[in-house]
Amino acid sequence: MTTNVIDAIREKEADAHAEREEAFAERNRLNQAFFDGKLIAYAEVLRLLGEDLEENDGYERN
């Protein structure tokens, strides 16, 4: 009977560990998606700034 109790405890610990690992992986995926989104936004801003500079190239600025 003691072995069954120990096995049950180990199984619960393993399940809890798996849940923590899954939550950690999900958090990492969300962080990566947020970071990727920020990079895309920054790239778009730089692209627009580059277009603005090309349009104004050769013109006097006041």
Phi and psi in radians as a Rosetta constraint file:
Dihedral C 1 N 2 CA 2 C 2 CIRCULARHARMONIC -1.039 0.35
Dihedral N 2 CA 2 C 2 N 3 CIRCULARHARMONIC -0.684 0.35
Dihedral C 2 N 3 CA 3 C 3 CIRCULARHARMONIC -1.091 0.35
Dihedral N 3 CA 3 C 3 N 4 CIRCULARHARMONIC -0.699 0.35
Dihedral C 3 N 4 CA 4 C 4 CIRCULARHARMONIC -1.110 0.35
Dihedral N 4 CA 4 C 4 N 5 CIRCULARHARMONIC -0.710 0.35
Dihedral C 4 N 5 CA 5 C 5 CIRCULARHARMONIC -1.148 0.35
Dihedral N 5 CA 5 C 5 N 6 CIRCULARHARMONIC -0.784 0.35
Dihedral C 5 N 6 CA 6 C 6 CIRCULARHARMONIC -1.099 0.35
Dihedral N 6 CA 6 C 6 N 7 CIRCULARHARMONIC -0.752 0.35
Dihedral C 6 N 7 CA 7 C 7 CIRCULARHARMONIC -1.092 0.35
Dihedral N 7 CA 7 C 7 N 8 CIRCULARHARMONIC -0.697 0.35
Dihedral C 7 N 8 CA 8 C 8 CIRCULARHARMONIC -1.130 0.35
Dihedral N 8 CA 8 C 8 N 9 CIRCULARHARMONIC -0.720 0.35
Dihedral C 8 N 9 CA 9 C 9 CIRCULARHARMONIC -1.120 0.35
Dihedral N 9 CA 9 C 9 N 10 CIRCULARHARMONIC -0.790 0.35
Dihedral C 9 N 10 CA 10 C 10 CIRCULARHARMONIC -1.076 0.35
Dihedral N 10 CA 10 C 10 N 11 CIRCULARHARMONIC -0.688 0.35
Dihedral C 10 N 11 CA 11 C 11 CIRCULARHARMONIC -1.139 0.35
Dihedral N 11 CA 11 C 11 N 12 CIRCULARHARMONIC -0.742 0.35
Dihedral C 11 N 12 CA 12 C 12 CIRCULARHARMONIC -1.126 0.35
Dihedral N 12 CA 12 C 12 N 13 CIRCULARHARMONIC -0.708 0.35
Dihedral C 12 N 13 CA 13 C 13 CIRCULARHARMONIC -1.105 0.35
Dihedral N 13 CA 13 C 13 N 14 CIRCULARHARMONIC -0.719 0.35
Dihedral C 13 N 14 CA 14 C 14 CIRCULARHARMONIC -1.136 0.35
Dihedral N 14 CA 14 C 14 N 15 CIRCULARHARMONIC -0.715 0.35
Dihedral C 14 N 15 CA 15 C 15 CIRCULARHARMONIC -1.110 0.35
Dihedral N 15 CA 15 C 15 N 16 CIRCULARHARMONIC -0.761 0.35
Dihedral C 15 N 16 CA 16 C 16 CIRCULARHARMONIC -1.115 0.35
Dihedral N 16 CA 16 C 16 N 17 CIRCULARHARMONIC -0.705 0.35
Dihedral C 16 N 17 CA 17 C 17 CIRCULARHARMONIC -1.113 0.35
Dihedral N 17 CA 17 C 17 N 18 CIRCULARHARMONIC -0.747 0.35
Dihedral C 17 N 18 CA 18 C 18 CIRCULARHARMONIC -1.092 0.35
Dihedral N 18 CA 18 C 18 N 19 CIRCULARHARMONIC -0.687 0.35
Dihedral C 18 N 19 CA 19 C 19 CIRCULARHARMONIC -1.140 0.35
Dihedral N 19 CA 19 C 19 N 20 CIRCULARHARMONIC -0.717 0.35
Dihedral C 19 N 20 CA 20 C 20 CIRCULARHARMONIC -1.115 0.35
Dihedral N 20 CA 20 C 20 N 21 CIRCULARHARMONIC -0.743 0.35
Dihedral C 20 N 21 CA 21 C 21 CIRCULARHARMONIC -1.082 0.35
Dihedral N 21 CA 21 C 21 N 22 CIRCULARHARMONIC -0.724 0.35
Dihedral C 21 N 22 CA 22 C 22 CIRCULARHARMONIC -1.130 0.35
Dihedral N 22 CA 22 C 22 N 23 CIRCULARHARMONIC -0.749 0.35
Dihedral C 22 N 23 CA 23 C 23 CIRCULARHARMONIC -1.127 0.35
Dihedral N 23 CA 23 C 23 N 24 CIRCULARHARMONIC -0.703 0.35
Dihedral C 23 N 24 CA 24 C 24 CIRCULARHARMONIC -1.110 0.35
Dihedral N 24 CA 24 C 24 N 25 CIRCULARHARMONIC -0.769 0.35
Dihedral C 24 N 25 CA 25 C 25 CIRCULARHARMONIC -1.108 0.35
Dihedral N 25 CA 25 C 25 N 26 CIRCULARHARMONIC -0.706 0.35
Dihedral C 25 N 26 CA 26 C 26 CIRCULARHARMONIC -1.125 0.35
Dihedral N 26 CA 26 C 26 N 27 CIRCULARHARMONIC -0.737 0.35
Dihedral C 26 N 27 CA 27 C 27 CIRCULARHARMONIC -1.072 0.35
Dihedral N 27 CA 27 C 27 N 28 CIRCULARHARMONIC -0.724 0.35
Dihedral C 27 N 28 CA 28 C 28 CIRCULARHARMONIC -1.112 0.35
Dihedral N 28 CA 28 C 28 N 29 CIRCULARHARMONIC -0.696 0.35
Dihedral C 28 N 29 CA 29 C 29 CIRCULARHARMONIC -1.102 0.35
Dihedral N 29 CA 29 C 29 N 30 CIRCULARHARMONIC -0.741 0.35
Dihedral C 29 N 30 CA 30 C 30 CIRCULARHARMONIC -1.148 0.35
Dihedral N 30 CA 30 C 30 N 31 CIRCULARHARMONIC -0.744 0.35
Dihedral C 30 N 31 CA 31 C 31 CIRCULARHARMONIC -1.074 0.35
Dihedral N 31 CA 31 C 31 N 32 CIRCULARHARMONIC -0.734 0.35
Dihedral C 31 N 32 CA 32 C 32 CIRCULARHARMONIC -1.145 0.35
Dihedral N 32 CA 32 C 32 N 33 CIRCULARHARMONIC -0.719 0.35
Dihedral C 32 N 33 CA 33 C 33 CIRCULARHARMONIC -1.100 0.35
Dihedral N 33 CA 33 C 33 N 34 CIRCULARHARMONIC -0.722 0.35
Dihedral C 33 N 34 CA 34 C 34 CIRCULARHARMONIC -1.107 0.35
Dihedral N 34 CA 34 C 34 N 35 CIRCULARHARMONIC -0.798 0.35
Dihedral C 34 N 35 CA 35 C 35 CIRCULARHARMONIC -1.086 0.35
Dihedral N 35 CA 35 C 35 N 36 CIRCULARHARMONIC -0.783 0.35
Dihedral C 35 N 36 CA 36 C 36 CIRCULARHARMONIC -1.060 0.35
Dihedral N 36 CA 36 C 36 N 37 CIRCULARHARMONIC -0.709 0.35
Dihedral C 36 N 37 CA 37 C 37 CIRCULARHARMONIC -1.094 0.35
Dihedral N 37 CA 37 C 37 N 38 CIRCULARHARMONIC -0.714 0.35
Dihedral C 37 N 38 CA 38 C 38 CIRCULARHARMONIC -1.127 0.35
Dihedral N 38 CA 38 C 38 N 39 CIRCULARHARMONIC -0.714 0.35
Dihedral C 38 N 39 CA 39 C 39 CIRCULARHARMONIC -1.107 0.35
Dihedral N 39 CA 39 C 39 N 40 CIRCULARHARMONIC -0.714 0.35
Dihedral C 39 N 40 CA 40 C 40 CIRCULARHARMONIC -1.098 0.35
Dihedral N 40 CA 40 C 40 N 41 CIRCULARHARMONIC -0.743 0.35
Dihedral C 40 N 41 CA 41 C 41 CIRCULARHARMONIC -1.116 0.35
Dihedral N 41 CA 41 C 41 N 42 CIRCULARHARMONIC -0.762 0.35
Dihedral C 41 N 42 CA 42 C 42 CIRCULARHARMONIC -1.120 0.35
Dihedral N 42 CA 42 C 42 N 43 CIRCULARHARMONIC -0.691 0.35
Dihedral C 42 N 43 CA 43 C 43 CIRCULARHARMONIC -1.096 0.35
Dihedral N 43 CA 43 C 43 N 44 CIRCULARHARMONIC -0.686 0.35
Dihedral C 43 N 44 CA 44 C 44 CIRCULARHARMONIC -1.150 0.35
Dihedral N 44 CA 44 C 44 N 45 CIRCULARHARMONIC -0.725 0.35
Dihedral C 44 N 45 CA 45 C 45 CIRCULARHARMONIC -1.079 0.35
Dihedral N 45 CA 45 C 45 N 46 CIRCULARHARMONIC -0.794 0.35
Dihedral C 45 N 46 CA 46 C 46 CIRCULARHARMONIC -1.103 0.35
Dihedral N 46 CA 46 C 46 N 47 CIRCULARHARMONIC -0.675 0.35
Dihedral C 46 N 47 CA 47 C 47 CIRCULARHARMONIC -1.083 0.35
Dihedral N 47 CA 47 C 47 N 48 CIRCULARHARMONIC -0.784 0.35
Dihedral C 47 N 48 CA 48 C 48 CIRCULARHARMONIC -1.155 0.35
Dihedral N 48 CA 48 C 48 N 49 CIRCULARHARMONIC -0.682 0.35
Dihedral C 48 N 49 CA 49 C 49 CIRCULARHARMONIC -1.121 0.35
Dihedral N 49 CA 49 C 49 N 50 CIRCULARHARMONIC -0.688 0.35
Dihedral C 49 N 50 CA 50 C 50 CIRCULARHARMONIC -1.103 0.35
Dihedral N 50 CA 50 C 50 N 51 CIRCULARHARMONIC -0.734 0.35
Dihedral C 50 N 51 CA 51 C 51 CIRCULARHARMONIC -1.097 0.35
Dihedral N 51 CA 51 C 51 N 52 CIRCULARHARMONIC -0.720 0.35
Dihedral C 51 N 52 CA 52 C 52 CIRCULARHARMONIC -1.105 0.35
Dihedral N 52 CA 52 C 52 N 53 CIRCULARHARMONIC -0.727 0.35
Dihedral C 52 N 53 CA 53 C 53 CIRCULARHARMONIC -1.155 0.35
Dihedral N 53 CA 53 C 53 N 54 CIRCULARHARMONIC -0.683 0.35
Dihedral C 53 N 54 CA 54 C 54 CIRCULARHARMONIC -1.135 0.35
Dihedral N 54 CA 54 C 54 N 55 CIRCULARHARMONIC -0.697 0.35
Dihedral C 54 N 55 CA 55 C 55 CIRCULARHARMONIC -1.168 0.35
Dihedral N 55 CA 55 C 55 N 56 CIRCULARHARMONIC -0.594 0.35
Dihedral C 55 N 56 CA 56 C 56 CIRCULARHARMONIC -1.659 0.35
Dihedral N 56 CA 56 C 56 N 57 CIRCULARHARMONIC 0.027 0.35
Dihedral C 56 N 57 CA 57 C 57 CIRCULARHARMONIC -1.140 0.35
Dihedral N 57 CA 57 C 57 N 58 CIRCULARHARMONIC 2.252 0.35
Dihedral C 57 N 58 CA 58 C 58 CIRCULARHARMONIC 1.580 0.35
Dihedral N 58 CA 58 C 58 N 59 CIRCULARHARMONIC -0.121 0.35
Dihedral C 58 N 59 CA 59 C 59 CIRCULARHARMONIC -1.711 0.35
Dihedral N 59 CA 59 C 59 N 60 CIRCULARHARMONIC 2.558 0.35
Dihedral C 59 N 60 CA 60 C 60 CIRCULARHARMONIC -1.262 0.35
Dihedral N 60 CA 60 C 60 N 61 CIRCULARHARMONIC 2.520 0.35
Dihedral C 60 N 61 CA 61 C 61 CIRCULARHARMONIC -1.918 0.35
Dihedral N 61 CA 61 C 61 N 62 CIRCULARHARMONIC 2.399 0.35
